[in-house]
């Protein structure tokens, strides 16, 4: 993570090298230890989900602090484009913001304005950032690095967003376009049909838009390793694997099933 006054972003380093970044959505964990579990299971980032789960800001702060200390990038999915806590989360260690349901280039620009300092955006400047271990780093040094260190992810989750994806991808300051497969399918009137040609075409369109604008494509909600591998082969580099709830439930179910079968 930080070395003297230089910052390194675990996800950006992988993406820029052409590698794949794998993230664990966090909905259940309320301890910083979830970051250590993510690291020990081969993940590169946490996807702390404030859109669908109940987190208070102080809990997020503890998780973020542990993630930073062990080399896992902590990202936070906020509640929506008008979430008032974005700058607060970034000021206290979040290394990226995930915006759900971005439908237009204007909304993408609003996200950039909230997440990035001038001249890219309009984020308010503070000091003593945890990214630099709270050292007093000159703003001329800290601001450009913090801009680069903030990964801004815009989710494409509606037909409207898909129809505007080329314009959204062209907004300066957006780093990743992430297909929210569940919501996009629901918006298409095809909930749960992950192999539907319309979703496959949508994912390919997002990948193409990202390539054309030298940003990165991602996909979430598609909780099948084989399908995720296919997307990676097509050009997705930012992948959310499975939630902490999903991993726990799957492992627990497999374990108890073996015992029950052995007793039968």
C-alpha positions in Angstrom: 0.0 0.0 0.0 1.5 3.4 0.9 5.3 3.7 0.5 6.6 7.0 1.9 4.4 9.5 0.1 3.7 7.3 -2.9 0.4 5.3 -3.2 -0.2 2.0 -4.9 -3.6 0.7 -5.8 -3.9 -3.1 -5.8 -6.7 -3.1 -8.4 -5.3 -0.5 -10.7 -1.9 -2.2 -10.8 -3.5 -5.5 -11.9 -5.8 -3.8 -14.4 -3.0 -1.8 -16.0 -0.9 -4.9 -16.3 -3.7 -6.6 -18.2 -4.5 -8.9 -15.3 -7.8 -9.6 -13.6 -8.9 -8.2 -10.3 -11.3 -10.4 -8.2 -13.5 -8.9 -5.5 -15.6 -10.3 -2.7 -18.9 -8.5 -2.1 -19.4 -7.9 1.6 -22.9 -8.0 3.0 -22.6 -10.0 6.2 -19.1 -9.3 7.6 -18.9 -6.6 10.3 -15.2 -7.0 11.2 -12.0 -6.0 9.5 -11.2 -9.7 9.5 -13.3 -10.1 6.4 -10.5 -8.3 4.5 -8.0 -10.9 5.8 -10.3 -13.7 4.6 -10.6 -12.1 1.2 -6.8 -11.9 0.9 -6.3 -15.5 2.1 -8.9 -16.7 -0.5 -7.2 -15.0 -3.5 -9.2 -11.8 -3.7 -7.8 -8.4 -4.6 -10.6 -6.2 -3.3 -13.6 -5.9 -1.1 -16.9 -4.7 -2.5 -18.6 -3.4 0.6 -22.3 -3.3 -0.3 -24.1 -0.4 1.3 -26.9 -0.5 -1.3 -28.4 -3.7 0.0 -27.0 -4.2 3.5 -27.0 -2.2 6.8 -23.6 -0.8 7.6 -22.8 2.2 9.8 -19.9 4.4 8.8 -17.7 3.5 11.7 -17.9 -0.2 10.9 -17.0 0.6 7.3 -14.0 2.6 8.6 -12.7 -0.4 10.6 -13.1 -2.8 7.6 -11.4 -0.3 5.3 -8.5 0.2 7.7 -7.8 -3.5 7.9 -8.1 -3.9 4.2 -5.6 -1.1 3.5 -3.1 -2.6 6.0 -3.2 -6.1 4.4 -3.0 -5.0 0.7 -6.7 -5.5 -0.2 -8.4 -2.6 -1.9 -11.6 -1.5 -0.1 -14.3 -0.3 -2.4 -17.8 0.8 -1.2 -21.0 0.5 -3.2 -23.0 3.5 -2.1 -26.8 3.8 -2.1 -27.1 5.8 -5.3 -25.9 8.8 -7.3 -27.0 11.2 -4.6 -25.4 9.4 -1.6 -24.1 12.1 0.7 -21.4 10.0 2.3 -19.1 9.6 -0.8 -16.5 12.1 0.1 -16.5 11.0 3.8 -15.9 7.4 2.8 -13.0 8.5 0.5 -11.5 10.8 3.1 -11.4 7.9 5.6 -9.7 5.3 3.5 -12.0 3.9 0.8 -10.0 3.3 -2.3 -12.9 3.5 -4.7 -16.6 4.1 -5.0 -19.1 1.9 -6.9 -22.2 3.7 -8.1 -25.2 1.6 -8.9 -27.7 2.3 -11.7 -25.8 4.8 -13.8 -28.0 5.6 -16.7 -26.6 8.7 -18.5 -23.4 10.5 -19.1 -24.7 13.3 -16.9 -25.0 10.9 -13.9 -21.5 9.6 -14.6 -20.2 13.1 -14.5 -22.0 13.7 -11.2 -20.2 10.6 -9.9 -16.8 12.0 -11.1 -17.5 15.4 -9.5 -18.1 13.7 -6.1 -15.1 11.3 -6.2 -12.4 13.3 -7.9 -10.6 16.5 -6.9 -10.3 19.4 -9.3 -9.5 19.7 -12.1 -11.2 16.4 -12.8 -14.1 16.7 -10.3 -15.3 18.8 -7.4 -14.4 16.8 -4.3 -13.6 18.8 -1.2 -10.0 18.8 -0.1 -9.1 17.8 3.5 -5.8 16.7 5.0 -4.2 14.0 7.1 -5.5 11.2 4.9 -5.2 7.6 6.2 -3.8 6.6 2.7 -0.6 8.4 3.9 -0.9 7.1 7.5 -2.3 10.6 8.5 1.0 12.3 7.7 0.9 16.0 6.7 1.6 15.5 3.0 1.5 18.7 0.8 -1.7 19.0 -1.2 0.4 19.4 -4.4 1.6 15.8 -3.7 -1.5 14.2 -2.2 -4.3 15.5 -4.4 -3.0 14.1 -7.7 -2.2 10.7 -6.1 -5.6 10.5 -4.3 -7.3 11.2 -7.6 -5.4 8.4 -9.2 -5.9 6.1 -6.2 -9.7 6.5 -6.3 -11.2 3.8 -8.5 -14.6 5.1 -9.8 -16.9 2.2 -10.9 -20.2 2.9 -12.7 -22.7 0.1 -12.8 -24.8 -0.5 -15.9 -28.0 -2.0 -14.7 -30.8 -0.9 -17.0 -31.6 -0.8 -20.7 -31.3 3.0 -20.5 -27.8 2.7 -19.1 -26.9 0.2 -21.8 -28.2 2.4 -24.5 -26.0 5.2 -23.2 -23.0 3.1 -22.4 -20.7 4.6 -25.1 -21.3 8.1 -23.7 -20.9 7.0 -20.1 -17.6 5.3 -20.9 -16.3 8.5 -22.5 -16.7 10.6 -19.3 -13.3 11.5 -18.1 -12.6 10.2 -14.6 -14.7 7.0 -14.9 -12.4 4.0 -14.4 -14.6 0.9 -14.7 -18.0 0.1 -16.2 -19.5 -2.9 -14.2 -22.5 -4.8 -15.5 -25.0 -5.6 -12.8 -26.3 -8.7 -14.3 -29.2 -9.3 -11.9 -30.7 -5.8 -12.2 -30.1 -5.6 -15.9 -31.9 -8.9 -16.5 -34.8 -7.8 -14.3 -35.0 -4.5 -16.2 -35.0 -6.4 -19.5 -37.9 -8.5 -18.2 -35.7 -11.6 -18.0 -34.8 -12.1 -14.4 -32.3 -14.9 -13.7 -31.6 -15.8 -17.4 -27.9 -15.4 -17.2 -27.3 -17.2 -20.6 -29.9 -15.1 -22.4 -28.4 -13.7 -25.7 -29.6 -10.2 -24.8 -27.4 -10.3 -21.6 -24.5 -11.7 -23.5 -24.8 -9.0 -26.1 -25.0 -6.3 -23.4 -21.9 -7.5 -21.7 -20.0 -7.5 -25.1 -21.3 -4.0 -25.8 -20.0 -2.8 -22.4 -16.6 -4.4 -23.0 -16.3 -2.8 -26.4 -17.3 0.7 -25.0 -14.6 0.3 -22.3 -11.9 -0.7 -24.9 -12.8 2.2 -27.1 -12.2 4.6 -24.1 -9.2 2.9 -22.5 -11.1 2.0 -19.3 -11.9 -1.3 -17.8 -15.0 -3.6 -18.0 -16.4 -5.5 -15.1 -19.3 -7.9 -14.3 -21.2 -8.8 -11.2 -24.2 -10.8 -10.2 -23.3 -13.6 -12.5 -22.3 -16.1 -9.8 -21.0 -18.9 -11.9 -17.2 -19.5 -12.3 -17.6 -20.8 -15.9 -19.6 -17.8 -17.0 -17.1 -15.5 -15.2 -14.2 -17.2 -17.1 -16.0 -16.6 -20.4 -16.4 -13.0 -19.6 -12.7 -12.7 -18.6 -11.7 -14.2 -21.9 -13.9 -11.6 -23.7 -12.2 -8.8 -21.9 -13.7 -8.3 -18.5 -11.0 -7.6 -15.9 -13.0 -6.5 -12.9 -15.0 -9.4 -11.4 -17.0 -9.8 -8.2 -16.9 -13.5 -7.4 -19.5 -14.3 -4.7 -20.7 -12.6 -1.6 -19.6 -13.5 1.9 -23.1 -14.8 2.5 -23.0 -16.9 -0.6 -19.6 -18.4 0.3 -20.6 -19.2 3.8 -23.9 -20.7 2.8 -22.4 -22.9 0.1 -19.6 -24.2 2.3 -21.9 -24.9 5.2 -24.5 -26.6 3.0 -21.9 -28.9 1.5 -20.5 -29.8 4.9 -23.8 -30.7 6.5 -25.0 -32.5 3.4 -22.0 -34.8 3.6 -22.7 -35.6 7.2 -26.4 -36.2 6.5 -25.5 -38.5 3.6 -23.1 -40.4 5.8 -25.8 -41.0 8.4 -28.4 -42.1 5.9 
